[in-house]
Amino acid sequence: MDLIATLQCEDKPGIVHAMTTAVLASDGNIIENQQFTDPTTNTFVMRTRFETNKPLADAKKILESGLGKFSPKLKVRSLTDKPKALVLVTKESHCLRDLLYLHDLDELPIEIPVVASNHEELRSLVESHEIPFIKLNGNDEVAIKDLVNKNQIDFIILARYMQILSEGLSAKLSGRCINIHHSFLPGFKGANPYKQAHTRGVKLIGATAHYVTSDLDEGPIIEQDVTRVTHGDTPEDLVRKGRDLERTVLSRALRYYLHDRVLINGATSVVFSD
């Protein structure tokens, strides 16, 4: 069995030794190990991938016992697990199309039981992939919560969902909701940010994938990217380049998240690259 263990706790001597000893006690063989200590908060984080013939529950119990004195936040799961994702969209299709394509190729280890939207435009796209499509009545958070409960959803993807989630729902989904947007905030807010950026003559545009929190667009960042633009680019060129960035940044962020490479550390995050 291929397992991933992630650990987060106060930095103290002996944590790595305790982890390797616990993996050995579970008849495990470490395949990959990454670690980081934040000197500002004295927080230690680690991601360990290992193989073992023991069942998941037994291996987890052994690791919990071996690392217990450090009072860690410890997660152990099978690499073959496929979390269930609720995808929320509005009208723009580029991020959704990319997600569905990667899902079809089995390059994103997730299940998508349902896609929900506050508009009808993307119904045919979703249903062509044999995934149920639900039309929301505006930003119907009651319906969203029902979908989460009914489908046993593990996390939510806001694939250009142009609605603001309430503070209550955002807090409830802390660490389990990922958003993608352009990186013009806070400079170019509101409608037509690419047109605003073109008017100002920007030379770089970007995209950001981050966790949703009760502070609008202030959640821990998972992934970002930029590309250069010139005076010769039209507003439409900026939109096209921005869409390419948004879909690729979102897919990379999801890959990190789905392989337990992202650990939240206060207002920021530690991302172990692959």
Contacts in CASP RR format, 6 or more apart in sequence:
PFRMAT RR
TARGET T0000
AUTHOR 0000-0000-0000
METHOD contacts of the structure
MODEL  1
MDLIATLQCEDKPGIVHAMTTAVLASDGNIIENQQFTDPTTNTFVMRTRF
ETNKPLADAKKILESGLGKFSPKLKVRSLTDKPKALVLVTKESHCLRDLL
YLHDLDELPIEIPVVASNHEELRSLVESHEIPFIKLNGNDEVAIKDLVNK
NQIDFIILARYMQILSEGLSAKLSGRCINIHHSFLPGFKGANPYKQAHTR
GVKLIGATAHYVTSDLDEGPIIEQDVTRVTHGDTPEDLVRKGRDLERTVL
SRALRYYLHDRVLINGATSVVFSD
1 51 0 8 1.000
1 52 0 8 1.000
1 53 0 8 1.000
1 54 0 8 1.000
1 55 0 8 1.000
1 56 0 8 1.000
1 59 0 8 1.000
1 78 0 8 1.000
2 31 0 8 1.000
2 49 0 8 1.000
2 50 0 8 1.000
2 51 0 8 1.000
2 78 0 8 1.000
2 79 0 8 1.000
2 80 0 8 1.000
3 49 0 8 1.000
3 50 0 8 1.000
3 51 0 8 1.000
3 52 0 8 1.000
3 56 0 8 1.000
3 59 0 8 1.000
3 76 0 8 1.000
3 77 0 8 1.000
3 78 0 8 1.000
3 79 0 8 1.000
4 47 0 8 1.000
4 48 0 8 1.000
4 49 0 8 1.000
4 76 0 8 1.000
4 77 0 8 1.000
4 78 0 8 1.000
4 79 0 8 1.000
4 259 0 8 1.000
4 260 0 8 1.000
5 19 0 8 1.000
5 23 0 8 1.000
5 46 0 8 1.000
5 47 0 8 1.000
5 48 0 8 1.000
5 49 0 8 1.000
5 50 0 8 1.000
5 63 0 8 1.000
5 74 0 8 1.000
5 75 0 8 1.000
5 76 0 8 1.000
6 45 0 8 1.000
6 46 0 8 1.000
6 47 0 8 1.000
6 48 0 8 1.000
6 74 0 8 1.000
6 75 0 8 1.000
6 260 0 8 1.000
6 263 0 8 1.000
7 15 0 8 1.000
7 19 0 8 1.000
7 44 0 8 1.000
7 45 0 8 1.000
7 46 0 8 1.000
7 47 0 8 1.000
7 48 0 8 1.000
7 67 0 8 1.000
7 72 0 8 1.000
7 73 0 8 1.000
7 74 0 8 1.000
7 75 0 8 1.000
8 43 0 8 1.000
8 44 0 8 1.000
8 45 0 8 1.000
8 46 0 8 1.000
8 72 0 8 1.000
8 73 0 8 1.000
8 263 0 8 1.000
8 265 0 8 1.000
9 15 0 8 1.000
9 43 0 8 1.000
9 44 0 8 1.000
9 70 0 8 1.000
9 71 0 8 1.000
9 72 0 8 1.000
9 73 0 8 1.000
10 42 0 8 1.000
10 43 0 8 1.000
10 44 0 8 1.000
10 70 0 8 1.000
10 71 0 8 1.000
11 37 0 8 1.000
11 42 0 8 1.000
11 43 0 8 1.000
11 44 0 8 1.000
12 44 0 8 1.000
12 70 0 8 1.000
15 44 0 8 1.000
15 46 0 8 1.000
15 67 0 8 1.000
15 70 0 8 1.000
15 72 0 8 1.000
16 35 0 8 1.000
16 46 0 8 1.000
18 66 0 8 1.000
18 67 0 8 1.000
18 69 0 8 1.000
18 70 0 8 1.000
19 33 0 8 1.000
19 46 0 8 1.000
19 48 0 8 1.000
19 63 0 8 1.000
19 67 0 8 1.000
20 30 0 8 1.000
21 66 0 8 1.000
22 62 0 8 1.000
22 63 0 8 1.000
22 65 0 8 1.000
22 66 0 8 1.000
22 67 0 8 1.000
23 29 0 8 1.000
23 30 0 8 1.000
23 48 0 8 1.000
23 50 0 8 1.000
23 52 0 8 1.000
23 63 0 8 1.000
25 62 0 8 1.000
25 66 0 8 1.000
26 50 0 8 1.000
26 52 0 8 1.000
26 54 0 8 1.000
26 58 0 8 1.000
26 59 0 8 1.000
26 62 0 8 1.000
26 63 0 8 1.000
27 52 0 8 1.000
27 53 0 8 1.000
27 54 0 8 1.000
28 50 0 8 1.000
28 51 0 8 1.000
28 52 0 8 1.000
28 53 0 8 1.000
28 54 0 8 1.000
28 59 0 8 1.000
29 50 0 8 1.000
29 51 0 8 1.000
29 52 0 8 1.000
30 48 0 8 1.000
30 49 0 8 1.000
30 50 0 8 1.000
31 49 0 8 1.000
31 50 0 8 1.000
31 51 0 8 1.000
32 47 0 8 1.000
32 48 0 8 1.000
32 49 0 8 1.000
33 46 0 8 1.000
33 47 0 8 1.000
33 48 0 8 1.000
33 49 0 8 1.000
34 46 0 8 1.000
34 47 0 8 1.000
34 272 0 8 1.000
35 44 0 8 1.000
35 45 0 8 1.000
35 46 0 8 1.000
35 47 0 8 1.000
36 44 0 8 1.000
36 45 0 8 1.000
36 46 0 8 1.000
36 270 0 8 1.000
36 272 0 8 1.000
37 43 0 8 1.000
37 44 0 8 1.000
37 45 0 8 1.000
38 44 0 8 1.000
38 45 0 8 1.000
38 265 0 8 1.000
38 270 0 8 1.000
41 265 0 8 1.000
41 266 0 8 1.000
43 265 0 8 1.000
45 263 0 8 1.000
45 265 0 8 1.000
45 270 0 8 1.000
47 260 0 8 1.000
47 261 0 8 1.000
47 263 0 8 1.000
47 272 0 8 1.000
49 79 0 8 1.000
52 59 0 8 1.000
54 62 0 8 1.000
56 76 0 8 1.000
56 77 0 8 1.000
56 78 0 8 1.000
59 76 0 8 1.000
60 76 0 8 1.000
63 74 0 8 1.000
63 76 0 8 1.000
64 74 0 8 1.000
67 74 0 8 1.000
75 260 0 8 1.000
77 260 0 8 1.000
79 259 0 8 1.000
80 109 0 8 1.000
81 109 0 8 1.000
82 109 0 8 1.000
82 110 0 8 1.000
82 111 0 8 1.000
83 109 0 8 1.000
83 110 0 8 1.000
83 111 0 8 1.000
83 154 0 8 1.000
83 155 0 8 1.000
83 258 0 8 1.000
84 110 0 8 1.000
84 111 0 8 1.000
84 112 0 8 1.000
84 113 0 8 1.000
84 151 0 8 1.000
84 152 0 8 1.000
84 153 0 8 1.000
84 154 0 8 1.000
84 155 0 8 1.000
85 110 0 8 1.000
85 111 0 8 1.000
85 112 0 8 1.000
85 153 0 8 1.000
85 154 0 8 1.000
85 155 0 8 1.000
85 156 0 8 1.000
85 157 0 8 1.000
86 112 0 8 1.000
86 113 0 8 1.000
86 114 0 8 1.000
86 115 0 8 1.000
86 116 0 8 1.000
86 144 0 8 1.000
86 147 0 8 1.000
86 148 0 8 1.000
86 151 0 8 1.000
86 153 0 8 1.000
86 155 0 8 1.000
86 156 0 8 1.000
86 157 0 8 1.000
87 96 0 8 1.000
87 99 0 8 1.000
87 112 0 8 1.000
87 114 0 8 1.000
87 115 0 8 1.000
87 116 0 8 1.000
87 156 0 8 1.000
87 157 0 8 1.000
87 159 0 8 1.000
88 115 0 8 1.000
88 116 0 8 1.000
88 117 0 8 1.000
88 144 0 8 1.000
88 156 0 8 1.000
88 157 0 8 1.000
88 158 0 8 1.000
88 159 0 8 1.000
88 161 0 8 1.000
88 163 0 8 1.000
89 95 0 8 1.000
89 96 0 8 1.000
89 115 0 8 1.000
89 116 0 8 1.000
89 117 0 8 1.000
89 122 0 8 1.000
89 159 0 8 1.000
89 160 0 8 1.000
89 161 0 8 1.000
90 117 0 8 1.000
90 118 0 8 1.000
90 119 0 8 1.000
90 160 0 8 1.000
90 161 0 8 1.000
90 162 0 8 1.000
90 163 0 8 1.000
91 117 0 8 1.000
91 119 0 8 1.000
91 121 0 8 1.000
91 122 0 8 1.000
91 162 0 8 1.000
92 160 0 8 1.000
92 162 0 8 1.000
92 243 0 8 1.000
93 121 0 8 1.000
93 122 0 8 1.000
93 125 0 8 1.000
94 160 0 8 1.000
94 243 0 8 1.000
94 246 0 8 1.000
94 247 0 8 1.000
95 159 0 8 1.000
95 160 0 8 1.000
95 180 0 8 1.000
95 246 0 8 1.000
95 247 0 8 1.000
95 250 0 8 1.000
96 115 0 8 1.000
96 122 0 8 1.000
96 125 0 8 1.000
96 126 0 8 1.000
96 159 0 8 1.000
96 160 0 8 1.000
97 125 0 8 1.000
97 247 0 8 1.000
98 247 0 8 1.000
98 248 0 8 1.000
98 250 0 8 1.000
98 251 0 8 1.000
99 108 0 8 1.000
99 112 0 8 1.000
99 157 0 8 1.000
99 159 0 8 1.000
99 250 0 8 1.000
99 251 0 8 1.000
99 254 0 8 1.000
100 112 0 8 1.000
100 125 0 8 1.000
100 126 0 8 1.000
100 129 0 8 1.000
100 131 0 8 1.000
102 108 0 8 1.000
102 251 0 8 1.000
103 110 0 8 1.000
103 112 0 8 1.000
103 129 0 8 1.000
104 129 0 8 1.000
108 251 0 8 1.000
108 254 0 8 1.000
108 255 0 8 1.000
108 258 0 8 1.000
109 258 0 8 1.000
109 259 0 8 1.000
110 254 0 8 1.000
110 258 0 8 1.000
112 131 0 8 1.000
113 131 0 8 1.000
113 132 0 8 1.000
113 151 0 8 1.000
113 153 0 8 1.000
114 131 0 8 1.000
114 132 0 8 1.000
114 133 0 8 1.000
114 134 0 8 1.000
114 147 0 8 1.000
114 151 0 8 1.000
115 122 0 8 1.000
115 126 0 8 1.000
115 131 0 8 1.000
115 132 0 8 1.000
115 133 0 8 1.000
115 134 0 8 1.000
116 133 0 8 1.000
116 134 0 8 1.000
116 135 0 8 1.000
116 136 0 8 1.000
116 143 0 8 1.000
116 144 0 8 1.000
116 147 0 8 1.000
117 123 0 8 1.000
117 133 0 8 1.000
117 134 0 8 1.000
117 135 0 8 1.000
117 136 0 8 1.000
117 161 0 8 1.000
118 135 0 8 1.000
118 136 0 8 1.000
118 137 0 8 1.000
118 138 0 8 1.000
118 139 0 8 1.000
118 140 0 8 1.000
118 161 0 8 1.000
118 163 0 8 1.000
119 135 0 8 1.000
120 135 0 8 1.000
122 133 0 8 1.000
123 133 0 8 1.000
123 135 0 8 1.000
126 132 0 8 1.000
126 133 0 8 1.000
127 133 0 8 1.000
134 143 0 8 1.000
134 147 0 8 1.000
136 143 0 8 1.000
136 144 0 8 1.000
137 143 0 8 1.000
138 163 0 8 1.000
139 163 0 8 1.000
139 164 0 8 1.000
139 165 0 8 1.000
141 165 0 8 1.000
141 166 0 8 1.000
141 169 0 8 1.000
144 156 0 8 1.000
144 169 0 8 1.000
145 169 0 8 1.000
147 153 0 8 1.000
148 156 0 8 1.000
154 176 0 8 1.000
155 173 0 8 1.000
155 175 0 8 1.000
155 176 0 8 1.000
155 177 0 8 1.000
155 178 0 8 1.000
155 257 0 8 1.000
156 173 0 8 1.000
156 176 0 8 1.000
156 177 0 8 1.000
156 178 0 8 1.000
156 212 0 8 1.000
157 177 0 8 1.000
157 178 0 8 1.000
157 250 0 8 1.000
157 254 0 8 1.000
158 177 0 8 1.000
158 178 0 8 1.000
158 179 0 8 1.000
158 180 0 8 1.000
158 212 0 8 1.000
159 180 0 8 1.000
159 250 0 8 1.000
160 180 0 8 1.000
160 181 0 8 1.000
160 246 0 8 1.000
161 179 0 8 1.000
164 216 0 8 1.000
165 173 0 8 1.000
165 177 0 8 1.000
165 212 0 8 1.000
167 214 0 8 1.000
168 214 0 8 1.000
170 177 0 8 1.000
170 212 0 8 1.000
170 213 0 8 1.000
170 214 0 8 1.000
171 213 0 8 1.000
171 214 0 8 1.000
173 212 0 8 1.000
174 211 0 8 1.000
174 213 0 8 1.000
175 211 0 8 1.000
175 212 0 8 1.000
175 264 0 8 1.000
177 211 0 8 1.000
177 212 0 8 1.000
178 209 0 8 1.000
178 210 0 8 1.000
178 211 0 8 1.000
178 212 0 8 1.000
178 222 0 8 1.000
178 250 0 8 1.000
178 253 0 8 1.000
178 254 0 8 1.000
178 257 0 8 1.000
179 209 0 8 1.000
179 210 0 8 1.000
179 211 0 8 1.000
179 212 0 8 1.000
179 217 0 8 1.000
180 207 0 8 1.000
180 208 0 8 1.000
180 209 0 8 1.000
180 246 0 8 1.000
180 249 0 8 1.000
180 250 0 8 1.000
180 253 0 8 1.000
181 207 0 8 1.000
181 208 0 8 1.000
181 217 0 8 1.000
181 246 0 8 1.000
182 193 0 8 1.000
182 194 0 8 1.000
182 205 0 8 1.000
182 206 0 8 1.000
182 207 0 8 1.000
182 208 0 8 1.000
182 242 0 8 1.000
182 245 0 8 1.000
182 246 0 8 1.000
183 205 0 8 1.000
183 206 0 8 1.000
183 207 0 8 1.000
183 208 0 8 1.000
183 224 0 8 1.000
183 226 0 8 1.000
184 193 0 8 1.000
184 194 0 8 1.000
184 196 0 8 1.000
184 197 0 8 1.000
184 205 0 8 1.000
184 206 0 8 1.000
185 217 0 8 1.000
188 196 0 8 1.000
188 197 0 8 1.000
188 200 0 8 1.000
192 235 0 8 1.000
194 205 0 8 1.000
194 235 0 8 1.000
194 238 0 8 1.000
194 239 0 8 1.000
194 242 0 8 1.000
195 235 0 8 1.000
197 205 0 8 1.000
197 238 0 8 1.000
198 233 0 8 1.000
198 234 0 8 1.000
198 235 0 8 1.000
198 238 0 8 1.000
201 231 0 8 1.000
202 229 0 8 1.000
203 228 0 8 1.000
203 229 0 8 1.000
203 230 0 8 1.000
204 226 0 8 1.000
204 227 0 8 1.000
204 228 0 8 1.000
204 229 0 8 1.000
205 226 0 8 1.000
205 227 0 8 1.000
205 229 0 8 1.000
205 238 0 8 1.000
205 241 0 8 1.000
205 242 0 8 1.000
205 245 0 8 1.000
206 224 0 8 1.000
206 225 0 8 1.000
206 226 0 8 1.000
206 227 0 8 1.000
206 242 0 8 1.000
206 245 0 8 1.000
206 249 0 8 1.000
207 224 0 8 1.000
207 225 0 8 1.000
207 242 0 8 1.000
207 245 0 8 1.000
207 246 0 8 1.000
207 248 0 8 1.000
207 249 0 8 1.000
207 250 0 8 1.000
208 221 0 8 1.000
208 223 0 8 1.000
208 224 0 8 1.000
208 249 0 8 1.000
209 221 0 8 1.000
209 222 0 8 1.000
209 223 0 8 1.000
209 224 0 8 1.000
209 249 0 8 1.000
209 250 0 8 1.000
209 252 0 8 1.000
209 253 0 8 1.000
209 254 0 8 1.000
210 217 0 8 1.000
210 219 0 8 1.000
210 220 0 8 1.000
210 221 0 8 1.000
210 222 0 8 1.000
211 219 0 8 1.000
211 220 0 8 1.000
211 222 0 8 1.000
211 264 0 8 1.000
211 269 0 8 1.000
212 219 0 8 1.000
213 219 0 8 1.000
213 220 0 8 1.000
218 267 0 8 1.000
219 267 0 8 1.000
220 264 0 8 1.000
220 265 0 8 1.000
220 266 0 8 1.000
220 267 0 8 1.000
220 268 0 8 1.000
220 269 0 8 1.000
221 268 0 8 1.000
221 269 0 8 1.000
222 253 0 8 1.000
222 256 0 8 1.000
222 257 0 8 1.000
222 262 0 8 1.000
222 269 0 8 1.000
222 271 0 8 1.000
223 249 0 8 1.000
223 250 0 8 1.000
223 252 0 8 1.000
223 253 0 8 1.000
223 256 0 8 1.000
223 271 0 8 1.000
224 249 0 8 1.000
225 245 0 8 1.000
225 248 0 8 1.000
225 249 0 8 1.000
225 252 0 8 1.000
226 245 0 8 1.000
227 241 0 8 1.000
227 242 0 8 1.000
227 244 0 8 1.000
227 245 0 8 1.000
229 237 0 8 1.000
229 238 0 8 1.000
229 241 0 8 1.000
233 241 0 8 1.000
253 262 0 8 1.000
255 261 0 8 1.000
255 274 0 8 1.000
256 262 0 8 1.000
256 271 0 8 1.000
256 272 0 8 1.000
256 273 0 8 1.000
256 274 0 8 1.000
259 274 0 8 1.000
261 271 0 8 1.000
261 272 0 8 1.000
261 273 0 8 1.000
261 274 0 8 1.000
262 269 0 8 1.000
262 270 0 8 1.000
262 271 0 8 1.000
262 272 0 8 1.000
263 269 0 8 1.000
263 270 0 8 1.000
END
